[in-house]
Amino acid sequence: MILFATVSGCAQKSGGVTNINKAEFDRLVKEEKAVVMDVRTPAEVSEGIIKGATEFIDFNGSDFEKKVMALDKSKTYIVYCRSGKRSASASSLMHDKGFAKVYNLDGGIMGWQGETTKR
């Protein structure tokens, strides 16, 4: 596996998926109007979400791929889960399905240093 840092030092790329931190998250939401997507289970989502999340598709759900394929591939997506593992897999799948701008939030909601809210 090859990892490299971008010029800004805020993102690392692995297998076609770019892992980002909070600073890069904030930039993408502001500058690219990124869609924030939570791929945790409904029970996890009920505990709280990252403020600004608008898409909720359970990575473990039987219809995950079908729901993802209904999304607009031209948009920018930031994907997160509890720790970053499921969202990395989800981001990789999205990348493989033709989504050009998909970012994985490194550390998931557990590592999140920003605002959270209830859905």
N, C-alpha and C positions, 0 to 999 in steps of 0.2 A: 504494500500500500504506500502510495506517495502522498505526502502532505506538503503543502507549501503555503506560505503566508502571502497575502496580497500586499501591495505597496503601502497601504494604510496600516497594515498590521492588525486589522480588526477581523479578518476572516481567514479561515483555512479551508482548503478544498480537498475532498477525499472521494474518489470514485464518481466524479460528476456532480457531487453535492457539496455546496459551500456551507460550512458551519460558521455561524455568526455570533457575536456577543451583543450586549445591550446597545452599545454605541452604534453599531452597524444596523441593528434592529430599528432604532430611532431614525436613522438616516433613511433607510428604505421605506419606512412608513411615511415619512414626510416627503421625500423627494420622488419616490416612485409609486406612492399610494398603494403600497403592498397590502395584500389581503393576509390577515393573520388567521391561521388555521390550527385549531386544536384537534389532535387525533387521539385524545384520551377517551376512556369509557365514559358513559353518561354519569356514573357514580362519581368518578373523579372530577368531571366538569362541574357537578353540583357543589363541590367543595370550594370552587372559586376558579376564575379564569384570568388570563392576562387582559388588562383593559385594552379594548380595541379589537379583540378577537371577534370575527364575524362568521367563520365557517367552523362547523363542528361535525367531524366525520370520524367515527370510531375506527381506528386502525384494525382492531380485532373483529370488527363487524363483518358479517358474511358479504355485505354489499359495498365494502370499502372501495374496491376498484371501480365498480359501476358508478358510485357517487363522484369519485374523483374525475372520471372520464366525462362527466356532465359539466365540469368546471371550464371556465374560459382559459385556454392555454396561452393566450396573449398577455395575461396579467402576471404580476409578480406575487409570489407566495412565500410567506414565512410560516414554517410548520414547527409546532412544538408539542411535546407530550410531558410526562412527569419528569423524566431524567434526560431525555434526548435520544434514547435508543430507538423507540418506535418511530419517532419523528424522522430520524435519520433513514430508517427503512422506508417510511412513507415518501420522503423526499427523493430517495433513490428511485423508487417505483415511478413517481411522477416524472422525474427526469427521463427515465427509460421510455415513458409513454408520450414524450414530446413536449413536456413543459420546459421551457427554456430558462425561466427565472424562478428557481425554487431554492429556498434557503432554510437550513435547519438551525433552530435556536439551540446553541450549545448549552448543555446542562438542563434544558427544559425548564418547567415552571419551578422546580426545586432550586435551580440556580438563579432564578430571575431576581433582579434587584430593582425592578420597577413596580408600578402600581398594579394591583389585582382588584377584582370586583366579583360580585356574584352575578350569575347569568339570569 
